[in-house]
C-alpha cells in the first residue's frame, strides 16, 4: 500500500506574507532510496517520490487518498 503525508507547507524564509501556503499538499513517502556508487547521488526506482499533488482543502486531499487506497498521515501546523 502506498503511503503519503498531507500537509500545508510552511512559508519560505524569504516570504513575508502567507501567499502559496493555503494549498494542501499530498506527498508520497518512499523508503527505496539508495546511494549511487558511481556518482554518490541518492537514487530511487520509485517514481512516486517525485509526485506532489496540491488540493484546495484538506478534505479533498483526504478523499483522494481514500479513493486511491493511499495510507496517509495528516500533519497539522
LODOMAR-814947 format. One record per residue (C-alpha): x, y, z. Coordinates in Angstrom, 3 decimals. Each point is the difference from the previous one (the first is absolute). Layout:
! LODOMAR-814947
+----------+----------+----------+
|       px |       py |       pz |
+----------+----------+----------+
|        X |        Y |        Z |
...
+----------+----------+----------+
This chain:
! LODOMAR-814947
+----------+----------+----------+
|       px |       py |       pz |
+----------+----------+----------+
|    0.000 |    0.000 |    0.000 |
|    1.280 |    3.459 |   -0.870 |
|    0.713 |    2.407 |    2.856 |
|   -0.313 |    3.776 |   -0.136 |
|   -0.074 |    3.057 |    2.213 |
|   -2.508 |    2.836 |   -0.283 |
|    1.074 |    3.431 |    1.212 |
|    0.068 |    3.757 |   -0.648 |
|    3.557 |    1.104 |   -0.776 |
|    1.670 |    2.600 |    2.184 |
|    0.712 |    3.342 |   -1.546 |
|    3.434 |    0.640 |   -1.401 |
|    2.431 |    2.023 |    2.159 |
|    0.185 |    2.458 |   -2.890 |
|   -3.774 |    0.496 |    0.072 |
|   -1.688 |    2.563 |    2.235 |
|   -3.636 |   -0.795 |   -0.839 |
|   -1.956 |   -3.225 |    0.100 |
|   -0.309 |   -0.413 |   -3.783 |
|    0.303 |   -3.551 |   -1.361 |
|   -0.629 |   -1.484 |    3.454 |
|   -3.729 |   -0.637 |   -0.406 |
|    0.316 |   -3.122 |   -2.153 |
|    0.062 |   -3.450 |    1.565 |
|    2.770 |   -2.261 |   -1.301 |
|   -0.168 |   -3.784 |   -0.370 |
|    3.559 |   -1.297 |   -0.263 |
|    0.854 |   -3.692 |   -0.309 |
|    2.491 |   -1.540 |    2.403 |
|    2.519 |   -2.495 |   -1.341 |
|    2.726 |   -1.976 |    1.726 |
|    1.600 |   -1.364 |   -3.139 |
|    2.828 |    2.504 |   -0.234 |
|    3.567 |   -1.214 |   -0.325 |
|    3.299 |    1.688 |   -0.720 |
|    1.274 |   -0.312 |   -3.545 |
|    3.537 |   -1.457 |    0.334 |
|    1.287 |    1.729 |   -3.132 |
|   -1.111 |    3.595 |    0.637 |
|   -0.851 |   -0.080 |    3.706 |
|   -3.494 |    1.364 |   -0.656 |
|   -3.102 |   -1.277 |    1.709 |
|   -2.035 |   -2.054 |   -2.470 |
|   -3.308 |   -1.839 |    0.045 |
|   -1.971 |   -2.275 |   -2.311 |
|   -3.307 |    1.290 |    1.387 |
|   -1.285 |    2.870 |   -2.147 |
|   -2.768 |    0.896 |    2.500 |
|    2.721 |    1.788 |    1.949 |
|   -0.190 |    2.800 |   -2.584 |
|   -3.806 |    0.407 |    0.099 |
|   -1.414 |    2.883 |    2.044 |
|   -3.759 |    0.621 |   -0.208 |
|   -1.595 |    3.291 |    1.081 |
|   -3.570 |    0.343 |    1.307 |
|   -2.057 |    3.008 |    1.035 |
|   -1.281 |   -1.650 |    3.208 |
|    1.126 |   -2.694 |    2.404 |
|   -3.223 |   -1.917 |   -0.599 |
|    0.666 |   -0.243 |   -3.759 |
|    3.484 |   -1.357 |    0.664 |
|   -1.366 |   -2.562 |    2.450 |
|   -2.756 |   -1.030 |   -2.434 |
|    2.593 |   -0.497 |   -2.745 |
|    2.132 |   -2.160 |    2.292 |
|   -3.006 |   -2.071 |    1.116 |
|   -1.234 |   -0.534 |   -3.578 |
|    3.444 |   -1.129 |   -1.177 |
|    0.842 |   -2.296 |    2.958 |
|    2.796 |    2.210 |    1.290 |
|    0.959 |   -0.274 |    3.669 |
|    0.468 |    3.594 |    1.149 |
|    1.072 |    2.099 |    2.963 |
|   -1.393 |    3.521 |    0.436 |
|    2.530 |    2.465 |    1.399 |
|   -1.575 |    3.088 |    1.565 |
|    2.120 |    3.062 |    0.649 |
+----------+----------+----------+
